[in-house]
Amino acid sequence: MPRPQRPRRICRTPGILSFSPDGRAGCDSVVLLLDEFETLRLMDYEGRTHAECAQQMDISRTTVTEIYESARRKLAACLVEGKQLVIAGGNYRLCRTGERCCAGACPAPDAGAAPKMRKERSIMRIAVPYENGTIFQHFGRTTQFKLYDVQDGRVVSSAVVDTMGRGHGALVSILHAYAVDTLLCGGIGEGAQFSLRDAGIRLYGGLNGSADEAVSALLGGTLPADTEIHCSGHHGAEGRHHCGDHGCGSGCAEHAET
């Protein structure tokens, strides 16, 4: 007798359940199961790893890989063959927080020393785009954040977490998922700044040098402020800003055509 399949935990049901090619109403359809949708949402949209996705969905990494590959094949069939996409069905259960993103309430990914996504109210969590001990200068390209948990004005723990370098939208989602309160960074585009503001994350930009020293300066009240935060270092020979090259977001300054 086959082993019963473990229900896959999902955070939400999608608000839109079907997509059709322009001008091809009534065409053949492909059914994307809700657990397949969830793997795409977690890994492609939020930038999570296979291990993080497995922990979130309460299944094995091997199962995540199988579901993810199936979902990608179905999306490819819709794009290449012009089929309708219908999102429905599957063996799933909604998490305990109901039909909304539970990134701040579900168990944290199994990431060794990585901090839990939930934290006590007395903890302030600071994030810094991180590379070899220093503040990585281009927010949209960062592949790591160093997270600092602060209590009573001092750092009580810290950890480095991977981001997979997915671009500013996914990076803000990662920070929000980790319950980050404050971001210290170098260059950052206006689009990312708006996203951080919407997520309730306080921003200190235009910084460089040691990540640890920047956090110490913030806690000591001596952190210099930069009122002209921008994506530095991506100007071509003519001085044009190439925000699209590093995913800082379309809100960056100097995008207007002349």
C-alpha positions in Angstrom: 0.0 0.0 0.0 1.5 3.4 -1.0 2.7 5.7 1.8 0.3 8.6 2.3 1.6 11.9 1.1 2.4 14.5 3.7 0.3 17.7 3.2 2.4 20.6 2.2 2.1 23.7 4.3 1.3 26.9 2.4 1.1 30.5 3.7 -1.7 31.8 1.5 -4.0 31.0 -1.4 -3.2 33.2 -4.5 -5.6 36.1 -5.2 -5.5 35.4 -9.0 -6.3 31.8 -10.0 -5.9 31.9 -13.7 -3.9 33.5 -16.5 -4.7 33.3 -20.3 -2.6 34.3 -23.3 -3.8 37.5 -25.0 -6.4 36.7 -27.6 -6.6 33.0 -26.9 -9.6 32.5 -24.7 -10.7 28.9 -24.3 -7.3 27.5 -25.2 -5.8 24.4 -23.6 -4.9 24.8 -19.9 -2.2 23.7 -17.5 -3.1 23.2 -13.8 -0.5 24.5 -11.4 -1.2 23.0 -7.9 -1.1 25.3 -4.9 1.9 23.6 -3.4 3.7 24.2 -6.7 2.6 27.8 -6.6 4.0 28.0 -3.1 7.5 26.8 -4.1 7.6 29.4 -6.9 6.5 32.1 -4.5 9.0 31.2 -1.8 12.1 30.6 -4.1 11.6 32.7 -7.2 9.6 35.6 -5.7 11.0 35.8 -2.1 14.5 34.4 -2.9 14.5 31.6 -0.4 16.8 28.6 -0.6 15.6 25.0 -1.1 16.3 24.3 2.6 14.3 27.4 3.7 11.4 26.5 1.4 11.4 22.9 2.8 11.3 24.2 6.4 8.5 26.6 5.6 6.4 24.0 3.8 7.2 21.3 6.4 8.5 18.8 3.8 11.9 17.4 2.7 14.3 19.2 0.4 14.0 16.4 -2.1 10.2 16.9 -2.2 10.7 20.6 -2.7 13.0 20.0 -5.6 10.4 17.7 -7.3 7.6 20.2 -6.7 9.7 23.1 -7.9 10.8 21.4 -11.1 7.2 20.4 -11.9 6.1 23.9 -11.4 8.8 25.3 -13.7 7.9 22.8 -16.4 4.3 23.9 -16.3 5.1 27.6 -16.5 7.4 26.9 -19.4 4.6 25.0 -21.2 2.3 27.9 -20.8 4.8 30.4 -22.2 6.1 28.3 -25.1 2.8 26.6 -26.1 0.5 29.5 -25.3 -1.6 27.6 -22.8 -3.9 29.0 -20.0 -2.5 28.6 -16.5 -5.0 27.6 -13.8 -3.9 27.5 -10.1 -6.0 24.9 -8.2 -5.9 21.8 -6.1 -3.0 19.9 -4.6 -2.3 18.2 -1.2 -1.8 21.2 1.1 -2.8 22.8 4.4 -2.9 26.4 5.3 -0.5 27.4 8.1 -1.9 28.4 11.5 -1.9 32.2 10.7 -4.5 31.6 7.9 -4.5 33.0 4.4 -1.7 35.5 4.7 2.1 35.5 4.6 3.3 33.9 7.8 7.0 34.6 7.4 7.1 36.2 10.8 5.2 33.5 12.6 6.2 30.1 11.1 9.3 28.3 12.3 12.6 29.7 11.1 14.6 27.9 8.4 17.1 25.3 9.5 20.1 27.5 8.9 22.5 26.6 11.6 23.3 29.8 13.6 20.9 31.9 11.6 18.5 33.9 13.9 14.9 32.9 14.2 12.4 34.8 12.1 10.4 35.6 15.3 12.1 37.6 18.0 11.3 39.1 21.3 9.9 42.6 21.4 12.8 43.7 23.5 15.2 42.8 20.7 16.2 45.3 17.9 17.5 43.5 14.8 19.9 45.4 12.5 20.9 44.1 9.1 23.9 45.1 7.0 24.7 44.0 3.4 27.9 42.1 4.1 31.1 41.1 2.3 34.3 40.1 4.1 33.6 42.1 7.2 32.6 45.3 5.4 29.4 46.9 4.2 28.7 45.7 0.7 28.1 48.9 -1.3 25.3 47.8 -3.7 22.1 46.7 -1.9 20.5 45.1 -4.9 23.5 42.8 -5.5 24.2 41.7 -2.0 24.5 37.9 -1.5 24.7 38.1 2.3 23.3 40.1 5.2 24.9 40.2 8.7 22.1 40.4 11.3 22.7 41.8 14.7 20.3 41.3 17.6 20.5 44.3 20.1 19.1 44.3 23.6 19.7 47.1 26.2 21.9 49.0 23.8 24.4 46.2 23.1 24.8 43.4 20.5 23.8 40.1 22.1 24.1 37.9 19.0 24.9 38.1 15.3 24.8 35.8 12.2 25.4 36.0 8.5 22.5 34.8 6.3 22.5 34.2 2.5 20.2 36.1 0.1 21.0 34.5 -3.2 21.4 38.0 -4.7 17.8 38.1 -6.0 17.3 41.9 -6.4 15.9 44.6 -4.2 12.3 43.4 -4.0 13.2 39.9 -2.8 15.8 41.4 -0.5 13.3 43.6 1.3 11.0 40.5 1.7 13.9 38.6 3.2 14.6 41.5 5.7 10.9 41.6 6.5 10.8 37.9 7.0 13.7 38.1 9.5 11.9 40.8 11.4 14.6 43.3 10.7 14.0 46.8 12.3 16.9 48.8 10.8 19.1 48.5 7.7 22.6 50.0 7.5 23.9 50.1 3.9 25.9 51.9 1.2 24.3 52.7 -2.1 20.6 52.0 -2.5 18.0 53.1 -5.1 14.8 55.0 -4.4 12.6 52.0 -5.3 14.3 49.9 -2.6 14.0 52.8 -0.1 10.3 53.0 -0.7 9.9 49.2 -0.2 11.8 49.4 3.0 9.6 52.3 4.2 6.5 50.3 3.4 7.9 47.4 5.4 8.6 49.6 8.4 12.4 49.2 8.2 14.4 52.2 9.2 17.3 53.0 6.8 20.7 54.4 7.3 22.4 54.7 3.9 25.6 56.0 2.3 27.8 54.1 4.7 31.1 52.2 4.1 33.8 50.4 6.0 33.5 47.8 8.8 30.0 46.4 9.3 30.7 45.9 13.0 32.0 49.4 13.5 28.9 50.9 11.8 26.6 49.0 14.1 28.7 50.2 17.1 28.5 53.8 15.9 24.7 53.5 15.5 24.4 52.2 19.1 26.7 54.9 20.3 24.9 57.7 18.5 27.8 58.7 16.3 26.7 57.1 13.0 27.0 59.8 10.2 23.9 60.4 8.2 23.8 60.7 4.4 20.8 62.7 3.2 21.8 62.0 -0.5 21.5 58.2 -0.6 22.1 56.8 -4.1 23.4 53.8 -6.1 27.0 54.8 -6.4 29.6 53.2 -8.6 27.4 52.3 -11.6 27.9 55.2 -14.0 29.2 54.6 -17.4 31.7 56.6 -19.4 29.0 59.2 -20.2 27.9 59.4 -16.5 24.6 57.6 -17.1 23.3 55.6 -14.2 22.9 51.8 -14.9 20.5 50.8 -12.1 19.1 47.9 -14.2 22.5 46.2 -14.0 22.2 45.5 -10.3 18.6 45.4 -9.4 18.4 48.5 -7.3 14.9 49.2 -8.6 13.4 51.6 -11.1 13.0 54.3 -8.5 16.7 55.1 -8.6 17.6 58.6 -9.6 18.8 59.5 -13.1 16.5 57.1 -14.9 14.8 59.8 -17.0 15.6 59.8 -20.7 17.1 63.0 -22.0 
